């Protein structure tokens, strides 16, 4: 019957402890082991010096970055409002002059200004559409080739561009300020999606 040989297992345990006791009391073996431990200690010491330098360097960089972030948020005075003021004074928001002009035109009482606002906005839309580098002879053809997943406000772009086409191609086209504002609002959705304003 094959199984666990208890006598052999006891022998292995006995042999292990006997060898261990011999190693402890054997002077030459102990000297050799301690010699290796001494070498190992020096190797570990030498290896730990660059690691310690690396840890100190990364702690220093971390503290420096943390200090810079605090100053950016709270300012040098430690006041959060001061930090916001400093941030605004350093980098004022960039204004899109074309969009500012469109906003002024659409706010006018003159219907010709409303039409001009839409024509100007459509020029910006053309820049947006050209960033897709899709084939097409005109903007309408290019918009047909753009994937809807890449252009969330494509429907708004179409609606606004249709108004622009009516202004450009129909001589007696009359537009109300409400219709003009809807068109400009549609352009705005597109421009905000692509960070043009």
Secondary structure by P-SEA (a helix, b strand, c coil): cccccaaaaaaaaaaaaaaaaaaaacaaaaaaaaaaaaaaaaaaaaaaaaaaaaaaaaaaaaaaaaaaaaaaaccccccaaaaaaaaaaaccccccaaaaaaaaaaacccaaaaaaaaaaaaaaaaaaaaaaccccccaaaaaaacccccccaaaaaaaaaaaaaaaaccccccccaaaaaaaaaaaaaaaaaaccc
